[in-house]
Amino acid sequence: MAEQTGKEKTGGGIIETIKTVVYALLIAGIFRTLFYQPFWIPSGSMKETLLIGDFLFVNKMAYGYSYASCPSVIVPRFGINVDSKDICGFLDGENSRFWGGDPERGDVVVFRHPVSGRDYIKRLMGLPGDRIQVTAGQVIINDVPVPQEPSGAFSEVMEFQGSQRQQPRCENGPVGLGASCEKSRMIETLPNGKSFAVLNIGNRPSDNTGIFTVPDGHYFFIGDNRDNSLDSRFARSAGGVGFVPYENLIGRADRIMFSSSGGSMLFFWSWRSDRYFKGIE
């Protein structure tokens, strides 16, 4: 048998490398579509439950699958904008899911914005048929106020946070860089017994709303950082999300895997090891 030439060996090696990369991408795509999707927290709308720079995996098995389960690949810097509808759009339009499960009130959920298609993360407060209202910062579900118990203050350093270089909003503000930025903290307990911390900056228009009646097959979401969240309290025309269809749910956030307060996960001095593997309440 004739020996392979150097070119043949090199060509075969390149082909094997390409195959390995393709297989790896296929496996990663299947894993991300069916089981867990990575998600970085880009904003402070869910403080203190989730901080900017928290990294978590979204459990896609919790609610079953719809077109929104297909991953979107959006990298503006390189002009990449592959939406999940481009891949699984044939499943869109019936507001249904395969092996669908019902989310529970109080779940922290990642969902697709009904208009922009971008991934959002908020807390589920209103189920189909519920009447939701916010009065003086207190959520009222089906005419019953959700109990709130004062729990001190949430304090953080006034600094630029995350890759988007956002600055926090403060109840004791304005304060300068490096100073303590504080917000009132309360523990809220839903009718099903689920409790979590919510933050308040002051009196804002979103602290008082009309009554929202959640349509069939839709859900109502609010951020835990109540005065710094564009959510279902706001119409889509005003930058909010309105009512979110069942098929737009991507999955439930269960646990923080990694956390970094810096602009990059490579900045090891900004890693927050106390948040690794922390359960999300």
Secondary structure, DSSP 8 states (H G I E B T S, - for coil): -----HHHHHHHHHHHHHHHHHHHHHHHHHHHHHTEEEEE--SSTTTTTS-TTEEEEEETTSS-B-GGGS--EEEGGGTEEE-HHHHHGGGTTS---BT-----TT-EEEEE-TTT--EEEEEEEE-TT-EEEEETTEEEETTEE--EEEEEEEEEE-S-BTTTTB----SS----TTSEEEEEEEEEE-TTS-EEEEEE-S--GGGS---EE--TTEEEEE-SBGGG--STTS-GGGT---SEEGGGEEEEEEEEEEEB-SSSTT-GGGB-GGGTTEE--
